[in-house]
Amino acid sequence: MRAVRRIKMFTVLFSLVGISFTSCISDDNSIEPNKPVKIGDVVGSYSGKAFTLQGKWMNEQNTIFKINDSLIVFDNLPVRELVGSVVKDARKTEEILNKMDKVKYNLAYTSVIDETGTALILTMSPRELKFIIPMDDSKKEVVAHVTAKYKGIYVSNRYDMVKFEWIVDKLTVDGKEDNDFIEVKYFFPGSVKR
């Protein structure tokens, strides 16, 4: 009786191990790595991580933005580093960020299909970023000079993704350039269409 029981246990154990090593016939192994794209494919809503790099400090934040035919539209652009550059006090920066209105920014772009037909190359045409920082007794008007050294890219695979970046290289506060400002790089490494 004990031998029969051992054989049954061994058979069940062997069956479970065998099942774990088999693959499903319905596995999706037909991913098209080079799916053709059209100019209008990039239009839509996106979400992903926004990384900001200033000197040796990097922050990340979840962000949502929209892309239409000619603009990348941010309704709530992360500006922690820019505000911190003006305020120069970490605790006070947090207080001000909590009181501030959302910072909106529209980044103009043009797109062309690359030579393989599988990606859109996005050429950025940045505009100045303007916003107000509410200080204790006054408001500071901030103008950030934005440049784009690299082109962005849109690809369509299993997910529709866009990647782009820009740099804030100069900051003006109430009409005076901040000579101590360290440039801030904004990097969106892989935002996915929603």
Residue pairs with C-beta under 8 A, 6 or more apart in sequence:
31 157
31 158
32 157
33 157
34 116
34 118
35 118
35 155
35 156
35 157
36 117
36 118
37 113
37 117
37 118
37 119
37 120
37 154
37 155
37 156
38 113
39 111
39 112
39 113
39 120
40 69
41 120
41 154
41 156
41 160
42 67
42 111
42 120
42 122
42 154
42 162
43 67
43 68
43 69
44 66
44 67
44 160
44 193
44 194
45 64
45 65
45 66
45 67
45 193
45 194
46 64
46 65
46 66
46 67
46 162
46 191
46 192
46 193
46 194
47 62
47 63
47 64
47 191
47 192
47 194
48 62
48 63
48 188
48 189
48 190
48 191
48 192
49 60
49 61
49 62
49 63
49 188
49 189
49 190
49 191
50 60
50 61
50 62
50 63
50 78
50 186
50 187
50 188
51 58
51 59
51 60
51 185
51 186
51 187
51 188
51 189
52 58
52 59
52 60
52 61
52 78
52 80
52 81
52 184
52 185
52 186
52 187
53 184
53 185
53 187
54 81
54 85
54 182
54 183
54 184
54 185
55 182
57 81
59 78
59 80
59 81
61 78
61 80
63 74
63 76
63 77
63 78
63 188
63 191
64 75
64 76
64 194
65 72
65 73
65 74
65 75
65 191
66 72
66 73
67 73
67 162
70 108
70 109
70 110
71 106
71 107
71 108
71 109
72 106
72 107
72 109
72 164
73 104
73 105
73 106
73 107
74 103
74 104
74 105
74 106
74 107
75 102
75 104
76 102
76 103
76 104
77 102
77 103
77 104
77 105
77 129
79 97
79 100
79 103
79 131
80 93
80 97
81 184
82 129
82 142
82 144
82 168
82 171
82 184
83 93
83 96
83 97
83 100
83 133
83 142
84 90
84 93
85 171
85 178
85 180
85 181
85 182
85 184
86 133
86 140
86 142
86 171
86 173
86 178
87 93
87 96
87 133
87 135
96 133
96 134
96 135
99 134
100 131
100 132
100 133
100 134
101 131
101 132
103 129
103 131
105 129
106 127
107 124
107 125
107 126
107 127
107 146
107 166
108 124
108 125
108 126
108 127
109 122
109 123
109 124
109 125
109 152
109 164
110 122
110 123
110 125
111 120
111 121
111 122
111 123
111 154
112 120
112 121
112 123
113 119
113 120
113 121
114 120
114 121
118 155
118 156
119 153
119 154
119 155
120 153
120 154
120 155
121 151
121 152
121 153
122 151
122 152
122 153
122 154
122 162
122 164
123 151
123 152
124 148
124 151
124 152
124 164
124 166
125 148
126 146
126 147
126 148
126 166
127 146
128 143
128 144
128 145
128 146
129 143
129 144
129 146
129 168
130 141
130 142
130 143
130 144
131 142
132 139
132 140
132 141
132 142
133 139
133 140
133 142
140 173
140 174
141 173
141 174
141 175
142 171
142 172
142 173
143 171
143 172
144 168
144 170
144 171
144 172
145 168
145 169
145 170
145 171
145 172
146 166
146 167
146 168
146 169
147 166
147 167
147 169
148 164
148 165
148 166
148 167
149 167
150 164
150 165
151 164
152 162
152 163
152 164
152 165
153 162
153 163
153 164
154 160
154 161
154 162
154 163
155 161
159 192
159 193
160 192
160 193
161 190
161 191
161 192
161 193
162 188
162 190
162 191
162 193
163 188
163 189
163 190
163 191
164 188
165 185
165 186
165 187
165 188
166 185
166 186
167 183
167 184
167 185
167 186
168 183
168 184
168 186
169 183
170 177
170 178
170 181
171 177
171 178
171 181
172 178
